[in-house]
Amino acid sequence: MNHNQPSFEEVLKNYEPAIKKQLISLRIYKDHDEFYQIGRLALWDAYRKFNPEKGTFSTYAISYIRGRMLVSLRKERKYSDHHSYAGDEQLEAVVSQHETTPLEIELLEPYLTNLSERERLWVKESIIKQKKTAEIASQFNVSTPTVRSWKKTALTKLRNQASL
């Protein structure tokens, strides 16, 4: 450790808000404490491995923390995808049968009147449900360029409507 380098305790104190910000930006509410600890451990690794010749510590630390959290999220998602119970699937089917229109859709409804059915579908799946283009394409048996065209026309129409 370099004598000019602050102690890890000081670094941790300074970067705790950055760790919390990553938790918020990645929308981590479940297992919050676990991911907070992952962020702290990532900061420790970044602190140890940082090379000042390659850039600033701030940029390195934040990307290192975010990257470690994303890897953990992927692992957790992969695990839950492979280890879900049949009971969960049945419960999801029952819940989806009784699903009501979410508040987001109700609030967006006046803006969606000029959109085609496919463009509204893109808004619902991409904006409301946070699905990626490839997921939407797979779900509706269309190509990803097709979904991108829905997006492009929907956004154009919405922008034109907003400028009126």
Backbone bond lengths (Angstrom), bond angles and torsions (degrees), N, CA, C in turn:
res aa  C-N    CA-C-N  psi(-1)  N-CA   C-N-CA  omega(-1)  CA-C   N-CA-C  phi
1 M - - - 1.452 - - 1.533 109.17 -
2 N 1.295 115.96 135.41 1.454 123.77 179.30 1.528 109.68 -76.03
3 H 1.339 117.16 143.24 1.468 120.08 -179.81 1.528 112.08 -68.94
4 N 1.328 117.62 -25.33 1.466 121.33 178.28 1.524 111.39 -78.70
5 Q 1.298 115.89 -14.50 1.463 121.26 -176.61 1.532 109.95 -81.03
6 P 1.348 117.50 134.37 1.470 119.34 178.75 1.531 110.78 -68.31
7 S 1.310 116.40 157.96 1.462 120.34 178.47 1.526 109.36 -68.37
8 F 1.317 115.73 159.74 1.464 119.01 -179.41 1.522 111.08 -63.39
9 E 1.315 117.93 -34.05 1.465 120.73 178.97 1.528 110.86 -59.27
10 E 1.340 116.03 -40.96 1.467 120.15 177.81 1.527 110.69 -66.64
11 V 1.322 115.63 -43.18 1.466 120.51 179.58 1.524 109.68 -62.23
12 L 1.327 116.67 -44.52 1.464 120.75 179.61 1.524 110.54 -60.53
13 K 1.307 116.40 -44.02 1.466 120.32 179.45 1.534 110.54 -60.93
14 N 1.327 116.31 -41.29 1.466 120.74 -178.91 1.527 113.05 -72.33
15 Y 1.333 117.72 -29.23 1.464 120.80 -173.97 1.525 114.20 -103.10
16 E 1.327 118.29 0.19 1.467 119.72 176.13 1.525 111.80 -57.75
17 P 1.336 119.76 -41.53 1.471 118.72 176.49 1.534 112.41 -62.05
18 A 1.325 117.03 -34.53 1.469 120.37 178.82 1.527 110.46 -67.08
19 I 1.324 117.00 -38.34 1.465 120.78 177.28 1.522 109.24 -63.90
20 K 1.329 116.50 -45.95 1.469 120.50 179.54 1.520 111.10 -63.39
21 K 1.321 116.82 -37.26 1.466 120.70 179.05 1.529 110.35 -64.20
22 Q 1.319 117.40 -39.02 1.462 120.25 178.13 1.526 110.62 -65.82
23 L 1.318 117.34 -38.30 1.467 120.51 176.73 1.526 110.14 -59.70
24 I 1.316 116.31 -41.50 1.465 120.68 179.99 1.523 110.60 -70.58
25 S 1.328 117.37 -46.39 1.464 119.91 -176.44 1.525 112.01 -66.68
26 L 1.322 117.26 -28.40 1.467 120.52 176.78 1.525 111.86 -90.31
27 R 1.332 116.25 2.66 1.466 123.39 178.50 1.532 111.73 55.77
28 I 1.313 115.33 48.58 1.461 120.78 179.42 1.522 107.98 -95.29
29 Y 1.310 115.19 106.43 1.461 120.94 178.06 1.524 109.89 -114.71
30 K 1.323 115.32 -36.07 1.458 121.00 176.52 1.535 107.11 -79.55
31 D 1.306 117.60 139.16 1.468 122.87 -179.18 1.533 111.77 56.82
32 H 1.306 116.20 38.65 1.466 122.38 -177.16 1.525 111.78 -55.54
33 D 1.331 117.05 -47.44 1.467 120.74 -177.89 1.523 111.65 -63.80
34 E 1.328 116.14 -39.35 1.462 120.27 179.44 1.531 110.50 -62.78
35 F 1.326 116.82 -44.63 1.457 119.87 -179.21 1.531 111.64 -72.75
36 Y 1.311 117.06 -28.79 1.463 120.09 174.60 1.532 108.96 -63.63
37 Q 1.325 115.41 -42.54 1.468 119.99 178.25 1.529 110.59 -65.87
38 I 1.326 117.39 -38.87 1.465 121.08 176.52 1.527 109.35 -59.66
39 G 1.326 116.64 -41.27 1.464 120.97 177.62 1.517 112.30 -62.93
40 R 1.319 116.09 -41.19 1.470 120.09 179.21 1.532 110.79 -65.89
41 L 1.326 116.40 -41.94 1.468 119.80 178.13 1.527 110.80 -65.69
42 A 1.321 116.40 -38.13 1.463 120.28 177.50 1.531 110.18 -63.68
43 L 1.321 116.74 -39.52 1.467 120.56 177.20 1.528 110.07 -62.41
44 W 1.327 116.91 -40.73 1.467 121.03 178.26 1.527 110.13 -61.84
45 D 1.338 116.77 -45.90 1.467 119.98 178.31 1.527 111.07 -62.70
46 A 1.329 116.55 -42.31 1.465 120.57 178.93 1.528 110.15 -62.53
47 Y 1.313 116.52 -40.60 1.466 122.64 179.15 1.529 110.46 -60.36
48 R 1.320 115.76 -43.40 1.467 120.35 -178.50 1.524 112.58 -73.16
49 K 1.331 117.78 -37.37 1.464 121.49 -172.39 1.525 114.27 -93.68
50 F 1.321 117.89 -5.65 1.463 120.90 -174.61 1.520 112.20 -63.14
51 N 1.329 114.83 134.46 1.456 122.37 175.70 1.530 107.66 -115.46
52 P 1.339 118.63 109.51 1.469 121.18 -175.62 1.524 113.81 -61.17
53 E 1.323 117.50 -19.91 1.465 120.58 -179.97 1.526 111.80 -72.25
54 K 1.320 117.23 -15.68 1.463 120.66 -175.05 1.521 113.87 -101.99
55 G 1.312 119.26 5.31 1.459 120.64 178.20 1.511 112.03 140.98
56 T 1.341 114.63 -166.47 1.462 119.58 -177.90 1.524 110.90 -87.97
57 F 1.310 115.18 149.61 1.464 119.87 -179.85 1.518 111.28 -66.53
58 S 1.311 116.50 -37.51 1.462 121.05 -177.21 1.528 111.34 -56.33
59 T 1.318 116.38 -51.84 1.461 121.23 179.97 1.521 110.57 -61.60
60 Y 1.314 115.75 -45.58 1.458 121.52 -178.89 1.526 111.01 -61.70
61 A 1.314 116.71 -46.91 1.470 121.07 -176.32 1.524 111.40 -64.35
62 I 1.317 117.14 -46.06 1.464 120.06 -177.47 1.521 110.86 -65.08
63 S 1.336 117.32 -43.61 1.465 118.47 179.02 1.530 110.86 -67.51
64 Y 1.316 117.47 -33.84 1.461 121.66 178.42 1.533 110.35 -65.99
65 I 1.324 116.08 -44.53 1.474 121.41 179.13 1.521 110.08 -62.51
66 R 1.335 116.22 -49.93 1.467 121.13 -179.19 1.530 110.59 -60.39
67 G 1.320 115.89 -44.54 1.462 120.02 -179.99 1.517 112.39 -60.48
68 R 1.315 116.70 -43.49 1.465 120.74 -179.68 1.524 110.65 -64.89
69 M 1.335 116.76 -39.70 1.469 120.07 178.47 1.532 110.77 -66.33
70 L 1.329 116.82 -40.30 1.466 120.16 179.14 1.528 111.34 -64.27
71 V 1.321 116.37 -41.27 1.468 119.94 177.52 1.526 109.97 -61.01
72 S 1.321 116.74 -43.88 1.467 120.63 179.60 1.525 111.47 -65.22
73 L 1.333 116.75 -39.20 1.469 120.00 176.96 1.525 111.02 -62.42
74 R 1.345 116.13 -43.69 1.468 119.89 178.76 1.525 110.92 -61.74
75 K 1.322 116.67 -44.40 1.464 120.08 179.35 1.523 110.77 -61.54
76 E 1.329 116.12 -43.43 1.461 120.50 -179.74 1.529 110.74 -64.10
77 R 1.327 116.12 -42.55 1.469 120.03 179.70 1.533 110.66 -65.54
78 K 1.321 116.21 -43.41 1.464 120.15 179.65 1.530 109.82 -61.69
79 Y 1.325 116.31 -42.74 1.457 120.42 178.88 1.525 110.48 -62.03
80 S 1.318 116.77 -47.63 1.470 119.34 -177.71 1.526 111.40 -67.21
81 D 1.342 117.73 -33.02 1.464 120.11 176.53 1.525 111.24 -64.72
82 H 1.322 116.52 -36.98 1.462 120.64 -177.57 1.525 113.28 -86.80
83 H 1.319 117.57 -15.06 1.458 120.62 -175.27 1.521 113.03 -123.90
84 S 1.318 116.40 32.58 1.468 117.99 177.98 1.521 109.25 -81.69
85 Y 1.295 115.46 152.99 1.452 121.65 -178.18 1.516 109.66 -94.20
86 A 1.319 116.14 151.16 1.460 120.21 177.13 1.523 109.59 -59.69
87 G 1.313 117.32 -33.16 1.456 121.72 178.62 1.520 111.85 -60.74
88 D 1.331 116.75 -37.55 1.459 120.64 178.23 1.522 110.81 -63.28
89 E 1.324 116.53 -43.95 1.460 120.62 -178.80 1.524 110.61 -64.16
90 Q 1.329 116.73 -40.98 1.459 119.98 178.77 1.525 110.41 -65.61
91 L 1.316 117.18 -40.24 1.457 121.14 178.46 1.527 110.68 -63.75
92 E 1.336 117.09 -42.52 1.462 120.60 178.27 1.521 111.00 -62.15
93 A 1.331 117.69 -38.38 1.462 121.19 178.86 1.523 110.62 -63.75
94 V 1.325 117.22 -42.11 1.463 121.22 179.32 1.523 110.15 -65.92
95 V 1.324 116.76 -43.88 1.459 120.64 -179.78 1.519 110.40 -63.64
96 S 1.337 118.15 -42.78 1.459 120.00 -177.47 1.523 111.61 -67.75
97 Q 1.341 118.56 -26.29 1.458 120.92 177.04 1.526 110.49 -67.21
98 H 1.315 117.30 -32.41 1.458 122.02 -175.93 1.525 112.30 -105.08
99 E 1.314 115.34 17.75 1.452 119.66 -177.63 1.524 110.55 -66.53
100 T 1.302 116.09 134.58 1.459 120.21 175.38 1.523 108.35 -99.46
101 T 1.300 116.25 166.08 1.450 120.16 178.76 1.520 108.98 -68.08
102 P 1.329 117.11 122.33 1.459 119.14 -179.33 1.529 111.17 -64.42
103 L 1.293 114.16 155.52 1.455 120.94 179.88 1.526 111.23 -57.20
104 E 1.327 116.65 -36.49 1.461 120.01 -179.03 1.523 111.10 -59.08
105 I 1.337 116.34 -43.71 1.462 119.81 -179.16 1.523 109.86 -66.91
106 E 1.322 116.74 -40.85 1.462 119.86 178.48 1.525 110.98 -60.82
107 L 1.321 116.48 -40.27 1.461 119.84 179.69 1.526 111.99 -70.31
108 L 1.329 116.33 -32.37 1.461 120.56 -179.03 1.524 113.08 -84.14
109 E 1.312 117.40 -18.53 1.466 122.39 -172.98 1.531 113.94 -48.61
110 P 1.337 119.92 -46.03 1.470 118.81 179.92 1.535 113.23 -60.20
111 Y 1.317 116.90 -29.15 1.461 120.78 -178.92 1.524 112.07 -82.54
112 L 1.325 116.93 -17.31 1.458 120.97 -174.34 1.522 113.53 -93.28
113 T 1.312 117.81 -2.07 1.470 120.27 -174.64 1.519 112.59 -63.36
114 N 1.327 118.51 -31.44 1.465 121.34 -178.87 1.522 113.06 -85.60
115 L 1.315 117.45 -2.09 1.463 120.82 -177.44 1.521 110.96 -90.99
116 S 1.340 114.93 150.63 1.466 119.62 174.72 1.530 108.92 -72.56
117 E 1.317 116.07 170.42 1.466 120.91 179.97 1.533 110.45 -59.78
118 R 1.328 117.06 -42.17 1.472 121.09 -179.58 1.529 111.39 -66.43
119 E 1.320 116.43 -38.43 1.465 119.76 179.02 1.526 110.49 -67.89
120 R 1.337 117.07 -39.26 1.472 120.47 175.56 1.522 110.06 -63.94
121 L 1.327 115.40 -38.63 1.461 120.74 177.89 1.530 109.50 -60.05
122 W 1.331 116.28 -44.24 1.465 119.64 178.99 1.530 110.28 -61.09
123 V 1.331 117.89 -44.98 1.468 121.37 179.94 1.526 109.99 -58.87
124 K 1.327 116.20 -46.93 1.468 120.27 -177.96 1.530 111.21 -63.21
125 E 1.318 116.32 -49.00 1.468 120.14 -175.34 1.534 112.38 -73.44
126 S 1.310 117.14 -41.57 1.459 120.36 -174.83 1.524 112.69 -84.39
127 I 1.310 116.58 -48.68 1.461 120.15 -175.04 1.527 111.22 -80.92
128 I 1.319 116.70 -50.48 1.466 120.55 -175.48 1.528 111.15 -75.92
129 K 1.333 116.72 -50.45 1.469 120.29 -175.08 1.524 113.57 -91.01
130 Q 1.333 117.38 -2.15 1.469 122.67 175.89 1.530 113.35 59.01
131 K 1.326 117.42 36.91 1.464 120.41 178.99 1.518 109.65 -88.79
132 K 1.319 115.42 150.69 1.454 121.43 177.88 1.524 109.29 -82.37
133 T 1.320 115.37 160.84 1.459 121.65 -178.25 1.529 111.05 -55.56
134 A 1.313 117.41 -44.72 1.464 121.15 -178.81 1.531 111.40 -63.50
135 E 1.328 117.47 -37.40 1.467 120.91 178.49 1.528 110.88 -65.40
136 I 1.325 116.26 -42.32 1.463 120.39 179.38 1.523 109.60 -64.75
137 A 1.323 116.34 -44.89 1.466 120.88 179.86 1.524 110.69 -59.62
138 S 1.295 116.90 -45.00 1.465 121.24 179.69 1.523 111.46 -64.27
139 Q 1.313 116.68 -43.29 1.462 121.32 -177.72 1.526 111.92 -63.57
140 F 1.328 117.33 -36.49 1.461 120.74 -175.75 1.530 112.93 -106.38
141 N 1.332 116.25 12.46 1.464 122.74 175.73 1.524 113.20 54.18
142 V 1.323 115.52 48.09 1.460 121.87 174.64 1.523 107.93 -130.61
143 S 1.325 116.03 169.11 1.465 119.53 179.93 1.529 110.45 -80.48
144 T 1.327 115.30 159.84 1.463 118.82 177.77 1.529 111.80 -65.25
145 P 1.357 120.04 -36.19 1.474 118.08 175.31 1.535 112.54 -60.92
146 T 1.324 116.95 -32.07 1.464 120.25 177.50 1.521 110.06 -64.47
147 V 1.322 116.40 -45.57 1.471 120.21 179.21 1.526 109.70 -63.99
148 R 1.337 116.60 -38.88 1.464 119.55 177.54 1.527 111.35 -62.23
149 S 1.332 116.85 -35.92 1.471 119.31 178.37 1.528 110.40 -67.64
150 W 1.342 117.82 -36.87 1.471 120.80 175.18 1.525 108.99 -59.45
151 K 1.323 114.48 -45.37 1.464 120.27 -178.96 1.524 110.70 -60.91
152 K 1.329 115.51 -48.21 1.463 120.35 -176.46 1.522 111.20 -60.21
153 T 1.322 116.80 -48.07 1.469 119.03 -178.36 1.529 111.13 -69.60
154 A 1.325 117.29 -37.39 1.468 120.24 178.69 1.526 110.49 -62.60
155 L 1.318 116.55 -47.04 1.465 120.05 -179.40 1.525 111.58 -64.90
156 T 1.332 116.81 -39.36 1.467 120.25 177.63 1.520 110.45 -61.01
157 K 1.325 116.72 -47.73 1.467 120.70 -179.89 1.526 111.17 -63.13
158 L 1.330 116.81 -42.32 1.465 120.23 -179.56 1.529 111.39 -65.85
159 R 1.336 116.80 -39.30 1.471 119.95 178.19 1.526 110.71 -65.53
160 N 1.333 115.79 -43.45 1.466 119.62 178.70 1.519 110.75 -62.25
161 Q 1.305 116.39 -40.23 1.463 121.28 179.78 1.528 110.54 -66.56
162 A 1.321 116.74 -38.40 1.466 121.15 -178.75 1.524 111.69 -69.78
163 S 1.329 117.21 -29.32 1.464 119.85 -177.68 1.522 112.28 -81.06
164 L 1.333 117.53 -10.03 1.473 120.49 -179.83 1.490 112.74 -73.68
